[in-house]
Structures are given as structure tokens and as C-alpha cells.
């Protein structure tokens, strides 16, 4: 279990929080994709995104599976035009693609050790 403040800068945490919020807005997740990201279905994805956003805001410690789900949900919602925000990312978040990808790469590097048990695997407890 590790707090966001132990791993990430505040602007990096804010990117994750904003990305998780996209699942409640313009993103279109199927139950199958939600399961692949480590959630039980689309409803669980939405519920867990609320919980994870709150945990990030309150600096509540998260386990490796939660960090992996957060990272994967962020990656997909940012990039995918079929399931996520995709080309509308800048419009819906106010964040440009170039800054977002640079920040996401930093986050990926910082979380690598924490999420490494889930490389190539479905992030579940």
C-alpha cells in the first residue's frame, strides 16, 4: 500500500484523477473492456473510478492492483477514440495531448515498480 504523495507530483495525481473522471463522461466502456482492465463490469469501473479519484484526492494508500487499474484506465481513456476520450481529450479535459503524453510517461516510469506484478496480466486483487 502506497500513497500517491509518495510516488507522484501533484500535477501527475491531478492527471490521473481527471482521466478517471472521463469514464463518467465522454468515454464509452463495454463490460468486456472493463473486465480486461481489472473491474467486474462497466458499473464497477464507474464505481471504482469514483473511489480511486477520492483516494488520490485524500492521499489514501492504494495497493498495487488499484495502481495498475488506475494507470491502465488512464492510458486507455486518453488514447482510445473507440472507448475513451481519444481525439476529444483536449476538448473535454482542457489538457493538450503533448503535455498529457509527457506526463503520462513520467507517471508510467514512477509507477513501474509498483505495477510490475501486473505486466501482461489483468490487475485484480
C-alpha positions in Angstrom: 0.0 0.0 0.0 1.4 3.3 -1.0 0.1 6.9 -1.0 0.1 9.0 -4.2 2.2 11.6 -2.5 5.0 9.0 -2.0 5.2 8.3 -5.8 3.9 11.2 -7.8 3.9 15.0 -8.0 0.6 16.8 -7.5 0.1 17.6 -11.2 0.6 13.9 -12.0 -2.0 12.9 -9.5 -4.3 15.5 -11.0 -3.9 14.0 -14.4 -4.9 10.5 -13.1 -7.9 12.0 -11.3 -9.0 13.8 -14.4 -8.6 10.8 -16.6 -10.6 8.6 -14.2 -13.4 11.2 -14.4 -13.5 10.8 -18.2 -15.1 7.3 -17.7 -18.1 9.1 -16.3 -18.3 11.4 -19.3 -17.3 11.1 -22.9 -15.7 7.7 -22.7 -17.7 4.6 -23.7 -16.6 1.4 -21.9 -18.0 -2.0 -22.6 -18.3 -4.6 -19.9 -15.7 -6.7 -21.7 -13.2 -3.8 -21.7 -13.9 -3.0 -18.0 -13.2 -6.7 -17.2 -9.9 -6.5 -19.1 -8.9 -3.5 -17.1 -9.5 -5.4 -13.8 -13.0 -4.3 -13.0 -16.0 -6.7 -12.8 -18.1 -4.8 -15.4 -18.8 -1.2 -16.6 -20.8 -0.3 -13.5 -17.9 -1.5 -11.3 -15.5 0.6 -13.4 -17.5 3.7 -12.8 -17.9 3.0 -9.0 -14.2 2.2 -8.7 -13.1 5.3 -10.6 -15.1 7.4 -8.1 -13.4 5.5 -5.2 -9.9 5.8 -6.8 -10.4 9.5 -7.5 -11.3 10.1 -3.9 -8.3 8.0 -2.7 -6.0 10.0 -4.8 -7.5 13.3 -3.6 -7.3 12.2 0.1 -3.8 10.6 -0.4 -5.2 7.3 0.9 -2.8 4.4 0.4 -3.6 2.1 -2.6 -2.5 -1.4 -3.3 -0.6 -2.5 -6.5 -3.8 -3.7 -8.2 -5.5 -0.3 -7.7 -2.5 1.5 -9.0 -2.4 -0.8 -12.1 -6.1 -0.3 -12.7 -5.7 3.4 -12.4 -2.8 3.5 -14.8 -4.4 1.3 -17.4 -7.8 3.1 -17.2 -5.8 6.4 -17.7 -3.9 5.1 -20.7 -7.0 3.8 -22.4 -9.2 6.7 -21.8 -6.6 9.1 -23.1 -5.6 7.3 -26.2 -8.6 5.3 -27.4 -11.1 7.1 -29.7 -13.3 4.0 -29.7 -13.6 3.5 -26.0 -12.1 6.6 -24.3 -11.9 10.3 -24.9 -9.4 10.0 -27.7 -9.4 12.9 -30.1 -11.7 14.8 -27.8 -9.3 14.6 -24.8 -8.2 18.2 -25.1 -11.7 19.4 -25.5 -13.1 17.5 -22.5 -10.1 17.9 -20.2 -8.5 21.1 -21.2 -5.2 19.3 -21.4 -3.2 19.1 -24.6 -2.0 15.8 -26.0 1.7 16.6 -25.9 1.7 17.6 -22.3 -0.5 14.7 -21.3 1.7 12.1 -23.0 4.9 13.5 -21.5 3.2 13.5 -18.0 1.8 10.0 -18.6 5.3 8.7 -19.5 6.7 10.1 -16.2 3.8 8.5 -14.3 4.5 5.2 -16.0 8.1 5.3 -15.0 7.3 6.2 -11.4 4.7 3.5 -11.1 6.7 0.8 -12.9 7.9 -0.9 -9.7 4.5 -0.8 -8.1 2.5 -2.1 -11.0 5.1 -4.6 -12.3 3.3 -7.7 -10.9 0.5 -6.9 -13.4 2.6 -6.5 -16.6 0.7 -8.6 -19.2 -1.9 -9.6 -16.6 -5.4 -8.5 -15.6 -5.0 -6.2 -12.5 -7.0 -7.9 -9.8 -6.5 -8.3 -6.0 
